[in-house]
Amino acid sequence: MTGTKQFVISLTILFLIITMGSLGYMYIEGWNFMDSIFMTIITLTTIGFGEVHPIGKSGQIFTIVLIFIGGGFFIYVMGAFVQFMVEGQIRLILGRRKLDKKINHLKDHYIVCGYGRIGRVLCHQLTVNNPLDLIVIEQDEKMVPILEEDKRLYLIDDASSESCLLKAGIQKAKCLVAALATDTANVFLVLTARQLNPKIFIMARSSYKESESKLRAAGANMVESPYDMGAANMAFKILRPTVTNFLDIALTRKHKDIQMEELPVKDSSPLVNIMLKDTGIRQKYNLIIIAIKKENGEMLFNPSFETIFKAGDTVIAVGKDEDLMRLETVLNPRIPSSIFR
């Protein structure tokens, strides 16, 4: 039984004892409710005041029984209350220290500022299929139970303060998402984050179109409006239901046989400087290459069989999850190989 449950049960039983004691004095001695509950309280707490009114033999026997039954239990409840408070504080301190220790060890992690409706869904999508290191910064203490329920690393602080961002490890972070409630707060957050880490990728949420330029000027790499994205997605589902259904399946991993993934090509890959026709991707991995994004940002849709893989390219492929993972180990190997050389 947890300390909280035990404490609640103890309070409930104590309330019943006080109620029974008060009703007992009212029935045996004929006192009013106020005198009866006062006599019950001073008896249980063993304060030592005299009787409210002279009591008869029956009242004396009832008081003795009340002292033996209720007095000891009242002391137990007080002990349980102290234990509950002390253990709660200790648990809170130790839990916070454990979180801080985990946060201090983070590297190349993601920082999400704001855990409202947008921030919570965003965190779920980021971690539902990928074990990403992620920390949430939220100012509202009422969100702590939800953060605990979702098992998030979090800081309860002002996301736009330098000390908070430094504590979240922004100098070692890979990406920051500014998903605060107002565009003004997001502009200030982006400006502060960019000053602390000039290389970090920053995505910002905007509620109004005119705020986009301000967020980009502050240092955001990408600005998205959840309202515009939601409306556009609804329109696409109406106009192109089959296409959007396919993309929804491929991008949300609802079907393992159809996945779409982007795979970076590292300079250690054995496919570097190899033509697409010579890689055997279709035959060996049963994958379809939809596009290749070159390092300069140029996008080659439906690349020809003579396209040459270069370090820094990003391959967009469709196929089964396990096949995509096998190709990823070739395009981004931990140890350089010469299988295809």
NUZALUM-435654 format. One record per residue (C-alpha): y, z, x. Coordinates in nm, 4 decimals, always signed. Layout:
[gunu [Y, Z, X]] ...
END
This chain:
[gunu [+0.0000, +0.0000, +0.0000]] [gunu [+0.3411, -0.0968, +0.1395]] [gunu [+0.6127, +0.1620, +0.1906]] [gunu [+0.8334, -0.0023, -0.0727]] [gunu [+0.5604, -0.0011, -0.3391]] [gunu [+0.4645, +0.3564, -0.2569]] [gunu [+0.8275, +0.4684, -0.2847]] [gunu [+0.8735, +0.2962, -0.6244]] [gunu [+0.5551, +0.4544, -0.7612]] [gunu [+0.6680, +0.7980, -0.6351]] [gunu [+1.0056, +0.7623, -0.8073]] [gunu [+0.8347, +0.6588, -1.1315]] [gunu [+0.6050, +0.9633, -1.1265]] [gunu [+0.9005, +1.1918, -1.0427]] [gunu [+1.0935, +1.0516, -1.3389]] [gunu [+0.7966, +1.1235, -1.5660]] [gunu [+0.7714, +1.4830, -1.4352]] [gunu [+1.1433, +1.5443, -1.4992]] [gunu [+1.1097, +1.3972, -1.8473]] [gunu [+0.8028, +1.6100, -1.9286]] [gunu [+0.9716, +1.9225, -1.7891]] [gunu [+1.2829, +1.8667, -1.9999]] [gunu [+1.0810, +1.8019, -2.3137]] [gunu [+0.8748, +2.1136, -2.2391]] [gunu [+1.1795, +2.3433, -2.2285]] [gunu [+1.3209, +2.1795, -2.5409]] [gunu [+0.9931, +2.2399, -2.7306]] [gunu [+0.9015, +2.5869, -2.5937]] [gunu [+1.2468, +2.7483, -2.5703]] [gunu [+1.4352, +2.5368, -2.8237]] [gunu [+1.7097, +2.4454, -2.5723]] [gunu [+1.9286, +2.1356, -2.5934]] [gunu [+1.8569, +1.8338, -2.3700]] [gunu [+2.1303, +1.9087, -2.1128]] [gunu [+2.0180, +2.2688, -2.0565]] [gunu [+1.6541, +2.1586, -2.0400]] [gunu [+1.7040, +1.8831, -1.7813]] [gunu [+1.9307, +2.1116, -1.5737]] [gunu [+1.6620, +2.3821, -1.5702]] [gunu [+1.3986, +2.1230, -1.4759]] [gunu [+1.6058, +1.9874, -1.1848]] [gunu [+1.6873, +2.3281, -1.0331]] [gunu [+1.3214, +2.4287, -1.0688]] [gunu [+1.1885, +2.1161, -0.8947]] [gunu [+1.4442, +2.1285, -0.6146]] [gunu [+1.3889, +2.5057, -0.5647]] [gunu [+1.7657, +2.5568, -0.5400]] [gunu [+1.7384, +2.9135, -0.6666]] [gunu [+1.9902, +2.9297, -0.9521]] [gunu [+1.9135, +3.1739, -1.2334]] [gunu [+1.7720, +3.0669, -1.5683]] [gunu [+2.0068, +2.8804, -1.7990]] [gunu [+1.9002, +3.1098, -2.0810]] [gunu [+1.6585, +3.4025, -2.0925]] [gunu [+1.3078, +3.2671, -2.1239]] [gunu [+0.9991, +3.4113, -2.2890]] [gunu [+0.6433, +3.4478, -2.1620]] [gunu [+0.5521, +3.0898, -2.2605]] [gunu [+0.8598, +2.9594, -2.0819]] [gunu [+0.7740, +3.1552, -1.7690]] [gunu [+0.4198, +3.0169, -1.7595]] [gunu [+0.5554, +2.6644, -1.8121]] [gunu [+0.8038, +2.7157, -1.5249]] [gunu [+0.5257, +2.8326, -1.2895]] [gunu [+0.3171, +2.5245, -1.3748]] [gunu [+0.6237, +2.3014, -1.3288]] [gunu [+0.6909, +2.4537, -0.9842]] [gunu [+0.3337, +2.4018, -0.8634]] [gunu [+0.3019, +2.0487, -1.0020]] [gunu [+0.6510, +1.9149, -0.9645]] [gunu [+0.8016, +2.1120, -0.6785]] [gunu [+0.5563, +1.9966, -0.4159]] [gunu [+0.5679, +1.6419, -0.5460]] [gunu [+0.9498, +1.6429, -0.5298]] [gunu [+0.9326, +1.7368, -0.1613]] [gunu [+0.6806, +1.4535, -0.1101]] [gunu [+0.9178, +1.2049, -0.2769]] [gunu [+1.2045, +1.3139, -0.0547]] [gunu [+0.9820, +1.2650, +0.2506]] [gunu [+0.8765, +0.9221, +0.1237]] [gunu [+1.2429, +0.8303, +0.0729]] [gunu [+1.3319, +0.9270, +0.4308]] [gunu [+1.0268, +0.7396, +0.5602]] [gunu [+1.1208, +0.4333, +0.3541]] [gunu [+1.4766, +0.4300, +0.4918]] [gunu [+1.3746, +0.4895, +0.8534]] [gunu [+1.0887, +0.2376, +0.8501]] [gunu [+1.3100, -0.0169, +0.6744]] [gunu [+1.5783, +0.0115, +0.9403]] [gunu [+1.3253, -0.0006, +1.2222]] [gunu [+1.1556, -0.3038, +1.0660]] [gunu [+1.4933, -0.4737, +1.0267]] [gunu [+1.5932, -0.4048, +1.3880]] [gunu [+1.2582, -0.5123, +1.5321]] [gunu [+1.2487, -0.8222, +1.3114]] [gunu [+1.5972, -0.9233, +1.4198]] [gunu [+1.5119, -0.8701, +1.7866]] [gunu [+1.2015, -1.0847, +1.7451]] [gunu [+1.4083, -1.3620, +1.5897]] [gunu [+1.6703, -1.3402, +1.8643]] [gunu [+1.3996, -1.3604, +2.1296]] [gunu [+1.2584, -1.6762, +1.9729]] [gunu [+1.6057, -1.8291, +1.9461]] [gunu [+1.6790, -1.7591, +2.3133]] [gunu [+1.3684, -1.9562, +2.4162]] [gunu [+1.4575, -2.2662, +2.2113]] [gunu [+1.5276, -2.5963, +2.3880]] [gunu [+1.5873, -2.9463, +2.2478]] [gunu [+1.5969, -2.7864, +1.9055]] [gunu [+1.7782, -2.8655, +1.5821]] [gunu [+2.0614, -2.6551, +1.4401]] [gunu [+2.1283, -2.6764, +1.0654]] [gunu [+2.4529, -2.5162, +0.9536]] [gunu [+2.4448, -2.4233, +0.5864]] [gunu [+2.1362, -2.3383, +0.3787]] [gunu [+2.2512, -2.4396, +0.0344]] [gunu [+2.0757, -2.7005, -0.1784]] [gunu [+2.1333, -2.9767, +0.0788]] [gunu [+2.0528, -2.7659, +0.3842]] [gunu [+1.7328, -2.6210, +0.2415]] [gunu [+1.5915, -2.9599, +0.1366]] [gunu [+1.6940, -3.1046, +0.4733]] [gunu [+1.5093, -2.8312, +0.6644]] [gunu [+1.2005, -2.8851, +0.4526]] [gunu [+1.2009, -3.2595, +0.5206]] [gunu [+1.2514, -3.2046, +0.8929]] [gunu [+0.9599, -2.9651, +0.9264]] [gunu [+0.7138, -3.0599, +0.6512]] [gunu [+0.5195, -3.2973, +0.8781]] [gunu [+0.6618, -3.2263, +1.2229]] [gunu [+0.6575, -2.8875, +1.4025]] [gunu [+1.0247, -2.9111, +1.5022]] [gunu [+1.2093, -2.6188, +1.6580]] [gunu [+1.4841, -2.5480, +1.4071]] [gunu [+1.7393, -2.2742, +1.3542]] [gunu [+1.9591, -2.2206, +1.0490]] [gunu [+2.3095, -2.0745, +1.0555]] [gunu [+2.4128, -1.9344, +0.7174]] [gunu [+2.7086, -1.7097, +0.6386]] [gunu [+2.5915, -1.5763, +0.3018]] [gunu [+2.3711, -1.2662, +0.3463]] [gunu [+2.2252, -1.3253, -0.0008]] [gunu [+2.0312, -1.6179, +0.1468]] [gunu [+1.8309, -1.3910, +0.3811]] [gunu [+1.5378, -1.3410, +0.1376]] [gunu [+1.5126, -1.7200, +0.0930]] [gunu [+1.5286, -1.7788, +0.4685]] [gunu [+1.2584, -1.5166, +0.5190]] [gunu [+1.0470, -1.6734, +0.2455]] [gunu [+1.0813, -2.0171, +0.4073]] [gunu [+1.0002, -1.8625, +0.7483]] [gunu [+1.3116, -1.9976, +0.9182]] [gunu [+1.4744, -1.8849, +1.2381]] [gunu [+1.8262, -1.7950, +1.1304]] [gunu [+2.1578, -1.6394, +1.2154]] [gunu [+2.3838, -1.4812, +0.9531]] [gunu [+2.7246, -1.5708, +1.0886]] [gunu [+3.0166, -1.8116, +1.0724]] [gunu [+2.8792, -2.1453, +1.1938]] [gunu [+3.2189, -2.2621, +1.3166]] [gunu [+3.2618, -1.9735, +1.5623]] [gunu [+3.1922, -2.0466, +1.9275]] [gunu [+2.9996, -1.7236, +1.9798]] [gunu [+2.7638, -1.8042, +1.6923]] [gunu [+2.6963, -2.1589, +1.8142]] [gunu [+2.6355, -2.0337, +2.1672]] [gunu [+2.3942, -1.7736, +2.0317]] [gunu [+2.2134, -2.0537, +1.8482]] [gunu [+2.1717, -2.2311, +2.1827]] [gunu [+2.3949, -2.5291, +2.1149]] [gunu [+2.4196, -2.6115, +2.4845]] [gunu [+2.0422, -2.6702, +2.4903]] [gunu [+2.0103, -2.8192, +2.1407]] [gunu [+1.9174, -3.1768, +2.0602]] [gunu [+2.0893, -3.2148, +1.7240]] [gunu [+2.3311, -3.0296, +1.4970]] [gunu [+2.3665, -3.0884, +1.1236]] [gunu [+2.6943, -2.9819, +0.9626]] [gunu [+2.5969, -2.9170, +0.5998]] [gunu [+2.8585, -2.6594, +0.5026]] [gunu [+3.0046, -2.6507, +0.1524]] [gunu [+3.3442, -2.8096, +0.2262]] [gunu [+3.4570, -3.1046, +0.4351]] [gunu [+3.7258, -2.8912, +0.5983]] [gunu [+3.4677, -2.6434, +0.7235]] [gunu [+3.2483, -2.9268, +0.8498]] [gunu [+3.5370, -3.0891, +1.0407]] [gunu [+3.6133, -2.7634, +1.2202]] [gunu [+3.2431, -2.7042, +1.2888]] [gunu [+3.1949, -3.0539, +1.4341]] [gunu [+3.5047, -3.0174, +1.6520]] [gunu [+3.3828, -2.6840, +1.7912]] [gunu [+3.0270, -2.8086, +1.8446]] [gunu [+3.1418, -3.1226, +2.0261]] [gunu [+3.3537, -2.9154, +2.2654]] [gunu [+3.0595, -2.6880, +2.3453]] [gunu [+2.8110, -2.9728, +2.3957]] [gunu [+2.9567, -3.3225, +2.4484]] [gunu [+2.6085, -3.4824, +2.4518]] [gunu [+2.4579, -3.3351, +2.1358]] [gunu [+2.3870, -3.5618, +1.8380]] [gunu [+2.5869, -3.4431, +1.5366]] [gunu [+2.5267, -3.5419, +1.1761]] [gunu [+2.7831, -3.4256, +0.9242]] [gunu [+2.7850, -3.4033, +0.5476]] [gunu [+3.0919, -3.5314, +0.3621]] [gunu [+3.1804, -3.4842, -0.0014]] [gunu [+3.4722, -3.7286, -0.0059]] [gunu [+3.5056, -4.0775, +0.1405]] [gunu [+3.8395, -4.0006, +0.3071]] [gunu [+3.6774, -3.7199, +0.5065]] [gunu [+3.4424, -3.9553, +0.6910]] [gunu [+3.7038, -4.0769, +0.9402]] [gunu [+3.8129, -3.7197, +1.0133]] [gunu [+3.4548, -3.6094, +1.0787]] [gunu [+3.3957, -3.9029, +1.3127]] [gunu [+3.7216, -3.8318, +1.4925]] [gunu [+3.6140, -3.4698, +1.5335]] [gunu [+3.2985, -3.5861, +1.7106]] [gunu [+3.0282, -3.6581, +1.4503]] [gunu [+2.7844, -3.9346, +1.5476]] [gunu [+2.6835, -3.9937, +1.1880]] [gunu [+2.8419, -3.9011, +0.8560]] [gunu [+2.6506, -3.9085, +0.5282]] [gunu [+2.7496, -3.8302, +0.1708]] [gunu [+2.4589, -3.6848, -0.0304]] [gunu [+2.6282, -3.8073, -0.3480]] [gunu [+2.6577, -4.1683, -0.2251]] [gunu [+2.3026, -4.1616, -0.0884]] [gunu [+2.1645, -4.0199, -0.4117]] [gunu [+2.3459, -4.2762, -0.6269]] [gunu [+2.2402, -4.5656, -0.4005]] [gunu [+1.8786, -4.4470, -0.4062]] [gunu [+1.8836, -4.4332, -0.7873]] [gunu [+2.0270, -4.7859, -0.8013]] [gunu [+1.7597, -4.9186, -0.5626]] [gunu [+1.4848, -4.7586, -0.7712]] [gunu [+1.6198, -4.9414, -1.0770]] [gunu [+1.6736, -5.2793, -0.9082]] [gunu [+1.3832, -5.2789, -0.6586]] [gunu [+1.1269, -5.0271, -0.7869]] [gunu [+0.8316, -5.1702, -0.5920]] [gunu [+1.0188, -5.1832, -0.2598]] [gunu [+1.1576, -4.8329, -0.2981]] [gunu [+0.8148, -4.7035, -0.4015]] [gunu [+0.6631, -4.8521, -0.0846]] [gunu [+0.9367, -4.7035, +0.1346]] [gunu [+0.9010, -4.3686, -0.0397]] [gunu [+0.5278, -4.3639, +0.0344]] [gunu [+0.5721, -4.4817, +0.3943]] [gunu [+0.8589, -4.2517, +0.4854]] [gunu [+0.7561, -3.9333, +0.3048]] [gunu [+0.3934, -3.9441, +0.4254]] [gunu [+0.2510, -3.9313, +0.0745]] [gunu [-0.0271, -4.1691, +0.1764]] [gunu [-0.1845, -4.1469, +0.5214]] [gunu [-0.2949, -4.5106, +0.5156]] [gunu [+0.0646, -4.6332, +0.4972]] [gunu [+0.3072, -4.4770, +0.7404]] [gunu [+0.6261, -4.6084, +0.8961]] [gunu [+0.7317, -4.4675, +1.2306]] [gunu [+0.9753, -4.5377, +1.5138]] [gunu [+0.8245, -4.5148, +1.8606]] [gunu [+1.0406, -4.5113, +2.1759]] [gunu [+0.9272, -4.7117, +2.4775]] [gunu [+0.9475, -4.5149, +2.8023]] [gunu [+0.9706, -4.6711, +3.1473]] [gunu [+0.6301, -4.5193, +3.2296]] [gunu [+0.4616, -4.7140, +2.9480]] [gunu [+0.2049, -4.9769, +3.0578]] [gunu [+0.3525, -5.2119, +2.7947]] [gunu [+0.6909, -5.2398, +2.9660]] [gunu [+0.7673, -5.6053, +3.0561]] [gunu [+0.4639, -5.7211, +2.8543]] [gunu [+0.4957, -5.9842, +2.5784]] [gunu [+0.4086, -5.8724, +2.2273]] [gunu [+0.1252, -6.1274, +2.2077]] [gunu [-0.0348, -5.9785, +2.5208]] [gunu [-0.0209, -5.6154, +2.4132]] [gunu [-0.3029, -5.6437, +2.1600]] [gunu [-0.1224, -5.4040, +1.9269]] [gunu [-0.2439, -5.5840, +1.6155]] [gunu [-0.6040, -5.6046, +1.7335]] [gunu [-0.6391, -5.2665, +1.9039]] [gunu [-0.4271, -5.0476, +1.6763]] [gunu [-0.4226, -5.2442, +1.3478]] [gunu [-0.0465, -5.2012, +1.3205]] [gunu [+0.2338, -5.4248, +1.1982]] [gunu [+0.5505, -5.4387, +1.4100]] [gunu [+0.8410, -5.4681, +1.1671]] [gunu [+1.1260, -5.4571, +1.4163]] [gunu [+1.2256, -5.3669, +1.7700]] [gunu [+1.5570, -5.2009, +1.8409]] [gunu [+1.6867, -5.2878, +2.1861]] [gunu [+1.8632, -5.0343, +2.4058]] [gunu [+2.2007, -5.1987, +2.3345]] [gunu [+2.1536, -5.1451, +1.9593]] [gunu [+2.0444, -5.5009, +1.8744]] [gunu [+1.7782, -5.5055, +1.6031]] [gunu [+1.5041, -5.7716, +1.6227]] [gunu [+1.3438, -5.8015, +1.2795]] [gunu [+0.9973, -5.9549, +1.2648]] [gunu [+0.9974, -6.0051, +1.6442]] [gunu [+0.8329, -6.3183, +1.7803]] [gunu [+0.5065, -6.2983, +1.9745]] [gunu [+0.7006, -6.3798, +2.2916]] [gunu [+0.9254, -6.0708, +2.2628]] [gunu [+0.9041, -5.8599, +2.5773]] [gunu [+0.8922, -5.4814, +2.5613]] [gunu [+1.1595, -5.3103, +2.7704]] [gunu [+1.2135, -4.9456, +2.8596]] [gunu [+1.4591, -4.7980, +2.6110]] [gunu [+1.3361, -5.0104, +2.3197]] [gunu [+1.2370, -4.8486, +1.9913]] [gunu [+0.9426, -4.9995, +1.8072]] [gunu [+0.9298, -4.9725, +1.4276]] [gunu [+0.5701, -5.0026, +1.3135]] [gunu [+0.3679, -4.9649, +0.9936]] [gunu [+0.0049, -4.8567, +0.9695]] [gunu [-0.2244, -4.5569, +0.9549]] [gunu [-0.1073, -4.2271, +1.0936]] [gunu [-0.3831, -4.2020, +1.3557]] [gunu [-0.3177, -4.5589, +1.4751]] [gunu [+0.0525, -4.4876, +1.5114]] [gunu [-0.0277, -4.1781, +1.7157]] [gunu [-0.2526, -4.3803, +1.9462]] [gunu [+0.0193, -4.6387, +2.0036]] [gunu [+0.2710, -4.3623, +2.0689]] [gunu [+0.0568, -4.2277, +2.3532]] [gunu [+0.0735, -4.5740, +2.5124]] [gunu [+0.4447, -4.6352, +2.4568]] [gunu [+0.5382, -4.2832, +2.5604]] [gunu [+0.2636, -4.1639, +2.7970]] [gunu [+0.2823, -3.8305, +2.9719]] [gunu [+0.1129, -3.9776, +3.2790]] [gunu [+0.1913, -4.3380, +3.3859]] [gunu [-0.1033, -4.5722, +3.3391]] [gunu [-0.1878, -4.9249, +3.4524]] [gunu [-0.4332, -5.0267, +3.1824]] [gunu [-0.2297, -5.3252, +3.0719]] [gunu [-0.0945, -5.4259, +3.4133]] 
END
